[in-house]
């Protein structure tokens, strides 16, 4: 699976020949710099950009576009190069002038077959017009990728100056002039429909690697010879053969091929100069096709063998007029996990829409009946007697008919969603599955973290039996607050404070065990603060399995020690990332994801400890430190506005079913139900034992 990086996080690269795919909401310029072991760029010949699109081991697009593919061959990079920085910049001629005004750019490192190895969404940009997106760096003979996301308000000039290039200003002007003079036209992506972002089983398969970006042909004529592309397929000793945009050899030019389109005169059958290539998508507006030369091939040249995502499983045949039978993994995606994730949240949206339509129909029926009753009773002569009774009965009959029709349509949607849930739930991987799913009995410690994790179930009062998994993307963007102070559950039962606290701790332990289980061995570290030791019984599975970084911290000294170490880790990682020295962290620093469980808050916490918790809640997620608080919200509110920012920065969950999760999309109040372990089940202990055993081998 893809490693979804956060700022400062790195990931090993198992392949030397790669492709870096870039997607943005507006045309941008893509380039790269080559640096020594200190990251210094020694001259303009160490920069690959639209005016000089190829260097040994690197090739970039000549265009400013919303989608880019950079070809990288790390084996062909000179020995003196230790760092490769991928640069993104906004064109100087027209368009947005800062990244804060456009959608966050997305960068993915893929293999030649299109398989994503690592991805990074560059968030938090504002006034910057240039940014260092990724860094490929050599460490002890192996290559790694790091998510950087360092922006520069001064644009390319400031960025190149920061990397030590003496001619930064001149080169920045050269790059912008190369784009502005028409070496490539900027291509804006086609408009997306409201439902285009959601993959459902009725959607077509996602475009393959050869369909994913746009390309533009430059002006015809001779251009200087360019180095051979890292993706060249010629055997050693064979002169480079140019390729036409349709994948065949071009004639009349001595220039080598580029994955972004031929720069010389195109061969017969390829796009002619002046025509812009667009994705092979039925919804995209296509340029007029030439009348001669055969059909245009919109795929990237020399990408004919790239593997598209496998198609979703086909639904079994059904009788005419019957709804299609649901199939697990019927949504689009590059992996089964991604398909199931898309399918689950597609079910969530379908249920939200169907319920909103049903509630709207009932409201309309109520409003119509009220108006008809008011009209019937407006005449004093019809208030009594048979005429008034008949009008009232007619209004109620129309109301009941409308409600029945709405309920019938709603029930049909619920039946279809229930059938889909019955197929999807057993097929979910461990990260998405309930604890009673048999998939846990075949659990193995994963080699990659999943794209999401299940925090519980969601349902609505009209259909409480239909539960939708609540999946949250990893790494967590917010911490969690397990509220142990709810007065009662939705079924009318009331629990005392001790029982609620026990359930809250059980919920926290179950969530922590799941997070440990779905991450690779050694990639997730768990800390616990239990000042008074009141959570010892609930924490026993974690302690007995030996998956904690240290025994639960107790007393004021233990609280201060854990918070000081985690705060120091956040400070060090932030300073290293901001200073461009992320590979210079102390050798003993644990760079894995960190989760801190805090019990009985705010008992045992002084003002300094509270301030540190607020700091971890605000700054920790961006560098891999996450909080899970177990506390009574009402009791914590008694400490005044000091804790209000801490509360607001965390996601509230409850140990009992509660309808506290608001849906701003359609206005529903969803009922959350925690993902607890079935009574008497030993599945968590068995999973934790496997995690501890794998960690011992890893160590």
Secondary structure, 3 states (H helix, E strand, C coil): CCEEECCCCEEECCCCEEEEEEEEEEEEEEEEEEECCCCCCCCHHHEEECCECEECCEECCCCCEEEEEEEEEHHHCCCCCCEEEEEEEECCCCCCCCHHHCCCCEEEEECCCCCEEEEEECCCCCCCCEEEEEEEEEECCEEEEEEEEEEECCHHHHHHHHCCCCCHHHHHHHHHHHHHCCCCCCECCCCCCCCCCCCCCCCCCCCCHHHCCCCECCCCCCCCCCCCCCCCCCCCCCCCCCECCCCCECCCCCCCCCCCCCCCCCCCCCCCCCCECCCCCCCCCCCCCCCCCCCCCCCCCCCCCCCCCCCCCCCCCCCCCCCCCCCCCCCCCCCHHHHHHHHHHHHHHHHHHHHHHHHHHHHHHHHHHHHHHHHHHHCHHHCCCHHHHHHHHHHHHHHHHHHHHHHHHHHHHHHHHHHHHHHHHHHCCCCCCCCCCHHHHHCCCCCCCCCEEEEEEEECHHHCCCCEEEEEECCCCCEEEEECCCCECCCCCECCHHHHHHHHHHHHHHHHHHHHHHCCCCCEEEEEEECCCCCHHHHHHHHHHCCECCCCECHHHHHHHHHHHHHHHHHHHHHHHHCCCHHHCCCCCCCCEEEEEEEEECCCCCHHHHHHHHHHHHHCHHHCEEEEEEECHHHHHCCHHHCHHHHHCEEEEECCCEEEEECCCCCCEEEEEECCCCCCCCHHHHHHHHHHHHHHHHC
